[in-house]
């Protein structure tokens, strides 16, 4: 396998997709690497995704397409749907059900990262980052949508910066946590680079969603020496710090979490988790060259993502543990962190079938006590019991997915369903129906008639996957009506001519 860095992968992953007409197919180009080779591990019924992804799912009633995911289960899993941002295959924002069928495909062709359900103003909302991928980070904005997939708010970074793709986290106080990657001049001679060099000076921000007011803005270079980095300007000629266009990335911020006493921040390139006070002071470092904690040997992590504060002094993170061609097996990691005595020990590690995500990745706590791990560049996600036994897995999530979540979600789209009809043998025709994002459809009523104003029921059929089809008697016009579990009509498609 030709090694492809995360930076070049994101650049080629089509995140900067020109706005296509709603409902149009999304074409993406670029270099999409195969998943990393699996490390030796005891086999389980869930296997790592293969290097050659199958053809994307396509439909008759809509031009939208989606990655062809597969699922495996071995016991009860938590309720909810799967939320992902597949790279390189069909729509870049995808919700799927527990059989691997699409539920919602982002319809405009926008680049989407970190798709999930959060809470805003007391209501569940769909959130994601959208924008342009730039050399391992991004420039864009956060988007919040309601259950009808209508945009409630768009959140920009403050201070004239553009929101980076790594974090868009809503807080209970009506704010959003964001990251940004502006360039700045910096002395890189201590790392073998130019004394008048350029860096990506990672910022951590908190922004009020309703007003856009910048409440907190913290710059890495003011607080963390570049010598804490495990990368050097010479590692990548395209990021050697010799010009603004080749800015060096010593920090690579990739997650922010809110605590009562400040912000928990992850820097991938320093292998460190930082606790930052509301005043901007670094209160402590977990991991890395300047760490303040004694980590047990089995608790050490490298190139980490998605660091979160949990109850009881636990910190969770995705331990990539390898980068490009280096060794190591990735894992979800739960650490018992004693901040008073400055020690950290392993509580639980979540591994499965040698999954290795050399970049990206996520660890989610589920309401029933299970854990959900997204494997990043290894395009899969696994659900575990509280003891660490895998019970569910989805594979084939495009070529990669930055994070993957399981979330309860009820969607009733503002748009009407889609319908299509294909003539068959002259006496019958096949009707097709779908409703992108609808979660409450249980049956479809197919309507036919001699004119658009004279349609009657031809057939009621049980919904099957994203798109349902059935044969009906030949007629000049066709429409489809979505029905809920009680048989109530939710919405009717436009009438199409046979």
C-alpha positions, 0 to 999 in steps of 0.5 A: 500500500502506498502510504498517504498522510492524513493531510494529503488524504483530506486535501484529496477527499473532496471536502471542498465540493462545489454546491450542487443542485439539491438532489444531484449526484455528487462527484468526487475525485482525488486520491483515496488510500486503502485502509491500513493493514490490520495488525495481528489479532484474534479474529472476530465476526467483525472484520476490518474493511477491505481495501476495495470498497464496493460500488456505492448505493444508487437509487431510482427515485433520487440521484443521491448516492451513499457508501455501501456499508455493511453491519454485523451484530452479536447481541443487543446494542444501544438504540439510535442511528449511525452518523458518519461523514464518509470520504470519497463515496457518494454523499459526504454526510450520511445517517444509516440505520442498523441494517446499513441502509441510508436514512439521510444523505446530505443533499447539496454535495457540501463537504461534511465532517463530524455529523452528529446529534447535539442539543441546542435550546433544549431540542435535539439538533443535527450538527456538522462542520462544512467547508474547504479542506486545507492540508489536514485542517479546514476553513468553514463553519458549523451548521445546526439543523432542526428535525426538519433539516432546516438550518437553525444557525450557522456558527463562524469562528471569531476574530476574523478566523475561519472555523476548522473542521476538527471541532464543532461542539455545543455546550449547555450554555448556548455556545459552541467550541471551535478550533482554527488554524491561522498562519503566523510567523515563528522561530523554528530553528530549535526544530531545525527549521527557519528562524523566520518561519511560518506555523499554523498557530492553532486557536481554541475558541468559544463562541455564543451561537445566538450572537456570534460573540467571541467569548474565549480565544486561546492561541497555542504559540502563546502558551506551548513551545513548539519544541513539545512537538513530535514532528519537524519541519523537515518531515514534510517538504510541503509543510516545512515552514519556509513560507506561508503557503508551506506553514509548519503544523507543530500542534494540530489541535483536534478536539476541545471539551468543556470542564467547569474549570476550563477547556480540555484540549488535544494536540495530536502533534505533541501527543498531549492533552492540555487543561486550559483555564478560562484565563488561558493558563495551562493548568496541566499536561497529560502525556507528551514531552512535558507531561505532568502525570505519571502514565502507566505503561499501558495507558500511554497514547500517541497521535490521539483524537477526540479527548473528552472529560467523563465523570469520576475522573475518567478521560476518554480518547481515541489512541491512534498509536501509529502514524503513516508507516509506524507500528501500533494498534489503535484503540479506544482508551479510558483512563483513570486520571488522578489530578491530585496525585498526578497519575493516570492508569488504564481503566479500559481499552477497546480493540477489535480485529486489529483495527488501525486508524492512523488518523482521525477516530472517536470514542462515544459514551452511549446512554446504556453504558456501551461505548461506540468507537469510530476508527477514522482512516480505517472506515469502520465503527464498533460498539462495545459493552461496558466490559469491552465486548464488541456487539455491533460493527459497521464497515465500508464507511467510504474510504474513511470517516473523521468521527462516527456516532450512534444517536437517537434521532427523529427526522421529518423532512421539510421537503416532500418525498421523491417518487419515480416510475418505470414502465415494465411490460405494458400492463404494469409499471414499477413505482419507487419511493423514498424520503431523504431523512424521514425516520417515521415512515413505515409504509408507502401508499402508491397512488395512480390515476388518469390525471394528477387531480384524479389519483386513487390508491393502487397499493399499500406496501411496507417500507423496505430500506431507503427506497421502496418499490413495487409493481402496480397496474399501468396508469398515466400518473403516479405519486407516493404517500408516506404513512406512519406506524398508525397509517397516517399520511405524513407527506405526498410526493409530487405527481410524476408522469408514467 
